[in-house]
Amino acid sequence: MVRDGQSVISILRDKIISGEFAAGERLAEIPTAERLGISRTPIRIAFRALVQEGLLEKLAGRGYQVRNVSSAQICDSVEVRGVLEGLAARQVAEAGLNQTTQDALLACLAAGDALFEDGKVVEEDIQHYQNMNMRFHDLIITASCNSAIKAALALNEHMPFASVNALAFNPQELEREYHRLHYAHMQHHAVYQALVKGQSARAEALMKEHAHATLAYSDLFDKNSSRTVLQKS
């Protein structure tokens, strides 16, 4: 099977967060590539990306190890992103959207609508969704004209699931993934409307909620943790 790099990273995230790859388990390129039915190159790239995200650690010798990531750690990093993106959305709504940014956001919404119009998603749609989603968020961060927000988000991205790019995807659960991603995209529409109407408090609240929309694994996180990840999809 031919899988692009983003698809491989998303699938590996899902296997880690679901426990299929357990905390402390050692992973090597060749066995993992064989398990996914792909070549070693995308696995090598994915492993390096997941180290940066805090889901894997590079062993002193060869190979990698799955980090023990708790629900509290994930909740903390996601909440920080939600606060930062919420602040950006509030400042954009207060200042007003310029026409260029408004048109670019509308283009993102149209791309997402086209992706979901068939009522289903396939694995090949991951990259398209990621590109659209990253563009939508980046437009809002940039429009806030707040360099401190961008710098803080860059630091936070090294925490598990803190990046807007940190999508987990299970190709064996395509119906569930459709509903989860489609719900997140409907939140994009709500955020856009709040920005256009200058509803700063609503835009901030929606972005905070939206930060949780691509997780959908709260029932699989640390069962013993007293803290849970809020999930609206």
Steps between C-alpha positions, in 0.01 A plus 500: 500500500623849415461740792617861517710622788220682681279194484771284656558750782126523572460122506797456734357768731177302514683177584691671781208683657271196471757281677561270206858620534528489879700737718856372528474286188803508273438577134733440209467619142491165317238319716281809510524546125408136446208535738362792299595344166716791389867586448738612774539859380161639614538308828838661561355845436196428717710380792704820494184712491348310793816551703455875450140469617599315816330171414822306432854521632816404313692224673874526553557207267268429212127538498241698691283458807141605559484762773265468793260786430215559743162656438603786730799584279286497187228704667753758614659545157166512318359753746803724453451492123131576545575804716757634254286444192197635682691818580601532135139459384378759751756754385414438135128546569568820693723646228284379211584270210657655194362386166809299407487290817123463473530368144778260603291364788204454265725304265590269789134449584420420136786249483374329814142495376615331179693242700194394699229537236494127419416412859819303550877530520776270383860480611614711207293789637723542807757718329231720342330549835830572671597761243164675526493484880852633543430781256180600682672516838809675368289770338339582834830500688659723238202736489529554877833678434614369839853360471491380860215261421690351208815460711310336787326258262838402353627409847183312591510288183766276651240370747276201410203597283569870548542575130208567270677258269480215753220303341448136592322291238383138498443369144303210645238738645420719202138572595603620844782707353262662253266618776788618719674702230174629354398628844835678533445661162155620601676673786712679239180643355383615844835665574494678164152638562603629842806670351304665220235625741759633742378271780827493690387305809324239286798466265731445797271238657455314172874480438559367850243227442633431153846423639355170625313400187757269340581288804193278551699253705417607855370153583835352401720732703636421844206328673637581844528872442247718678523749216338444163549648159190690393379370169205644313497276197 
